[in-house]
């Protein structure tokens, strides 16, 4: 029986399986990743064609277990910084677990607050997510905006916000690496990140799809 987290056609599944086999063969040593972490790294390599993520990818010790538990809980929010993440995630896969993607960056009140306070829409979007109670217990996916990641870190440390998992992989040249460095010092909640400037929404989507697959396969302890 085809799993909901797999490709919908036999041809698609064969190509994906062959791709993963090639990655496993060419990656060499797995840079110390656990058996649960490697599927996420492999999917990020698959999504980008970049083997540097075998080494650049970084995980809080509880990241995969917490992410899988959040998926299996059902009804979990995914709070995204940009529309690209929502567009990239498979609707049938999310529906299978009762998950909803929330993003606020294009909301009129978010834009107005950013203008009034001289901040970014990304910052105000995360503040709105907090006000609406969307962040606690959520998987937070940030692939574009370093300021969104910095704001989530602030909300965790200063306001006690408790996401189940932060997948913080913003790409870019202004504060991207620094925001990820800050995330990797966070002890209060689990996180997944990538060292340096590389990143992007595609990687966030790949990591979350890997978590969905792990949850469906029952490969990771949760709770």
Backbone torsions as a table, in degrees:
resi	resn	phi	psi	omega
1	UNK	NA	133.6	178.8
2	UNK	-72.0	133.2	176.5
3	UNK	-81.1	151.7	-178.2
4	UNK	-64.6	-25.6	-177.9
5	UNK	-87.7	3.0	178.2
6	UNK	-99.0	168.4	173.1
7	UNK	-57.4	146.5	-172.8
8	UNK	-75.8	-21.0	-178.1
9	UNK	-118.3	156.7	179.0
10	UNK	-61.9	-39.4	179.2
11	UNK	-63.8	-42.1	178.3
12	UNK	-64.6	-41.1	178.9
13	UNK	-64.4	-38.7	-179.8
14	UNK	-64.6	-42.1	179.4
15	UNK	-64.9	-44.7	-179.9
16	UNK	-63.1	-43.7	178.8
17	UNK	-61.7	-43.7	178.0
18	UNK	-62.7	-39.4	179.1
19	UNK	-63.1	-44.7	179.1
20	UNK	-63.8	-38.8	178.0
21	UNK	-62.7	-40.9	178.3
22	UNK	-64.3	-43.5	178.3
23	UNK	-61.0	-46.4	178.8
24	UNK	-58.8	-40.0	-177.3
25	UNK	-71.7	-37.4	-174.2
26	UNK	-91.9	-16.0	-175.6
27	UNK	-70.1	-28.2	-176.2
28	UNK	73.0	-143.3	178.9
29	UNK	-61.0	143.7	-173.3
30	UNK	-94.0	28.7	171.4
31	UNK	50.5	31.5	174.5
32	UNK	81.7	10.1	-179.1
33	UNK	-75.1	146.1	177.6
34	UNK	-75.7	170.1	178.8
35	UNK	-62.3	-29.2	178.1
36	UNK	-80.6	-32.2	-179.3
37	UNK	-76.5	-34.1	-174.1
38	UNK	-58.3	-40.5	178.1
39	UNK	-57.9	-31.7	177.3
40	UNK	-71.4	-44.4	178.2
41	UNK	-61.9	-43.9	-178.8
42	UNK	-61.3	-41.7	178.8
43	UNK	-67.5	-33.8	177.0
44	UNK	-68.8	-37.5	174.0
45	UNK	-63.8	-43.9	-179.6
46	UNK	-60.8	-40.1	-177.5
47	UNK	-73.8	-24.5	-174.0
48	UNK	-113.4	-19.1	-172.9
49	UNK	69.4	20.0	-172.0
50	UNK	-119.6	110.2	-179.5
51	UNK	-74.4	-6.7	177.3
52	UNK	-62.0	-22.8	180.0
53	UNK	-69.2	-13.9	168.6
54	UNK	-81.1	83.1	-176.1
55	UNK	136.9	-43.1	177.8
56	UNK	-77.3	-29.0	-178.7
57	UNK	-67.1	142.1	-176.8
58	UNK	-137.3	145.5	-174.8
59	UNK	-134.9	133.0	162.3
60	UNK	-62.2	145.1	-176.8
61	UNK	-56.0	-28.2	-177.7
62	UNK	-100.1	7.9	-169.6
63	UNK	-60.7	-53.9	-174.1
64	UNK	-67.6	-43.9	179.8
65	UNK	-61.7	-41.8	-179.8
66	UNK	-68.7	-40.0	178.4
67	UNK	-64.5	-43.8	179.1
68	UNK	-64.9	-41.5	178.1
69	UNK	-61.4	-39.0	178.7
70	UNK	-65.2	-38.4	177.2
71	UNK	-64.9	-47.9	-175.9
72	UNK	-69.1	-23.2	178.7
73	UNK	-61.0	-34.4	-179.4
74	UNK	83.3	142.4	178.1
75	UNK	74.7	10.5	-177.2
76	UNK	-73.7	137.3	174.3
77	UNK	-77.6	143.5	162.2
78	UNK	-108.9	116.3	179.8
79	UNK	-99.4	116.1	-174.5
80	UNK	-109.6	149.0	177.9
81	UNK	-78.6	-29.7	-176.0
82	UNK	-138.9	161.7	-178.7
83	UNK	-62.5	-28.4	-178.1
84	UNK	-56.2	-34.5	180.0
85	UNK	-69.4	-44.9	178.5
86	UNK	-62.2	-40.9	-180.0
87	UNK	-65.8	-32.6	-176.1
88	UNK	-81.3	-23.6	-178.0
89	UNK	-78.6	140.5	-177.8
90	UNK	-72.6	118.5	179.4
91	UNK	-59.9	-44.5	178.0
92	UNK	-62.0	-36.4	179.3
93	UNK	-66.9	-42.1	178.2
94	UNK	-66.1	-43.0	-179.9
95	UNK	-61.0	-35.4	179.1
96	UNK	-56.8	-33.9	-179.7
97	UNK	-106.3	9.3	178.5
98	UNK	65.7	30.5	-174.8
99	UNK	-96.5	148.5	-179.7
100	UNK	-126.5	136.4	175.7
101	UNK	-94.4	126.3	177.2
102	UNK	-114.3	135.4	172.1
103	UNK	-147.9	141.4	-169.3
104	UNK	-123.1	1.8	-168.7
105	UNK	-64.5	-23.7	-179.4
106	UNK	-98.9	3.6	-179.0
107	UNK	-68.9	142.3	-175.7
108	UNK	-60.6	-40.7	-178.6
109	UNK	-69.4	-30.5	176.5
110	UNK	-67.3	-44.4	179.1
111	UNK	-62.9	-43.1	-179.6
112	UNK	-64.4	-41.8	178.9
113	UNK	-64.2	-39.9	179.0
114	UNK	-62.3	-42.8	178.3
115	UNK	-65.5	-43.6	-176.0
116	UNK	-67.3	-35.9	-175.4
117	UNK	-97.7	-4.6	-178.9
118	UNK	67.2	31.4	178.4
119	UNK	-112.6	-163.0	179.5
120	UNK	-105.1	156.9	174.4
121	UNK	-59.0	-35.2	-178.1
122	UNK	-62.9	-41.5	177.4
123	UNK	-62.4	-50.0	-177.2
124	UNK	-65.5	-31.2	177.6
125	UNK	-64.3	-41.6	179.1
126	UNK	-69.8	-34.2	175.7
127	UNK	-66.0	-39.3	176.8
128	UNK	-65.5	-41.5	177.2
129	UNK	-57.4	-39.8	177.6
130	UNK	-66.0	-47.1	-179.0
131	UNK	-59.3	-35.0	-177.9
132	UNK	-87.4	4.2	175.9
133	UNK	73.3	24.7	-176.0
134	UNK	-88.6	-17.3	-171.3
135	UNK	-85.4	-37.3	-177.8
136	UNK	-63.9	126.6	-179.7
137	UNK	77.8	1.3	-175.9
138	UNK	-89.0	163.6	163.0
139	UNK	-94.8	117.5	-179.4
140	UNK	-98.0	123.2	-179.0
141	UNK	-115.0	116.6	-178.3
142	UNK	-125.6	112.4	-177.1
143	UNK	-120.7	-6.3	-173.5
144	UNK	-124.5	-42.4	-165.9
145	UNK	-110.0	105.1	175.1
146	UNK	-57.0	-34.1	-179.5
147	UNK	-65.9	-31.5	175.1
148	UNK	-64.3	-42.7	-179.8
149	UNK	-65.2	-43.9	178.6
150	UNK	-62.0	-36.6	178.9
151	UNK	-69.3	-39.7	177.1
152	UNK	-63.3	-41.4	176.8
153	UNK	-59.6	-43.7	178.0
154	UNK	-61.6	-44.7	-180.0
155	UNK	-61.0	-37.9	177.3
156	UNK	-64.8	-48.9	-172.5
157	UNK	-77.0	-35.7	-173.1
158	UNK	-101.6	-25.8	-175.2
159	UNK	-121.3	5.9	172.8
160	UNK	72.2	20.2	177.1
161	UNK	-64.2	141.7	-175.3
162	UNK	-130.7	76.0	170.9
163	UNK	-63.6	155.0	173.6
164	UNK	-69.3	-34.6	-176.5
165	UNK	-161.4	139.7	171.1
166	UNK	-111.0	118.9	172.0
167	UNK	-100.7	92.7	-172.3
168	UNK	-108.1	99.0	-174.6
169	UNK	-135.0	51.0	179.0
170	UNK	-66.6	147.0	-178.8
171	UNK	-106.4	150.6	171.9
172	UNK	140.6	-170.8	-171.7
173	UNK	-115.9	-15.8	179.5
174	UNK	-111.0	103.8	174.4
175	UNK	72.0	3.0	-179.5
176	UNK	-66.0	-54.4	179.5
177	UNK	-61.9	-40.4	-177.6
178	UNK	-66.1	-39.1	179.1
179	UNK	-65.5	-37.1	178.9
180	UNK	-71.9	-36.7	174.1
181	UNK	-59.3	-41.8	178.9
182	UNK	-64.5	-41.4	178.3
183	UNK	-59.4	-40.2	-175.8
184	UNK	-73.0	-2.6	171.6
185	UNK	-97.5	-2.5	-174.9
186	UNK	-78.5	124.6	177.9
187	UNK	-102.2	-20.2	-169.9
188	UNK	-70.5	-32.4	180.0
189	UNK	-137.9	154.0	177.9
190	UNK	-70.2	154.4	-178.2
191	UNK	-149.8	158.9	170.3
192	UNK	-129.4	135.0	-177.5
193	UNK	-151.0	-176.0	178.8
194	UNK	-138.7	130.7	-179.6
195	UNK	-72.1	141.9	173.4
196	UNK	90.0	-160.8	-173.1
197	UNK	-83.2	-22.2	-176.5
198	UNK	-68.9	150.4	178.9
199	UNK	167.4	-152.8	176.6
200	UNK	129.4	161.0	-178.6
201	UNK	-61.8	-32.2	178.7
202	UNK	-59.3	-38.0	179.9
203	UNK	-71.2	-37.4	176.1
204	UNK	-61.3	-46.1	178.2
205	UNK	-59.8	-44.5	-180.0
206	UNK	-61.2	-43.9	-179.4
207	UNK	-64.0	-42.1	-179.6
208	UNK	-68.8	-39.3	175.8
209	UNK	-60.9	-37.6	177.3
210	UNK	-64.6	-40.1	176.8
211	UNK	-62.4	-41.2	177.7
212	UNK	-61.9	-41.0	179.3
213	UNK	-66.4	-41.8	177.9
214	UNK	-63.1	-40.8	179.2
215	UNK	-62.5	-44.6	-178.9
216	UNK	-66.3	-37.3	-179.2
217	UNK	-76.2	-12.9	-179.7
218	UNK	66.8	31.5	-174.6
219	UNK	-86.6	-12.7	-173.3
220	UNK	-123.0	134.3	175.1
221	UNK	-64.9	145.9	179.7
222	UNK	-142.9	165.0	178.3
223	UNK	119.5	NA	NA
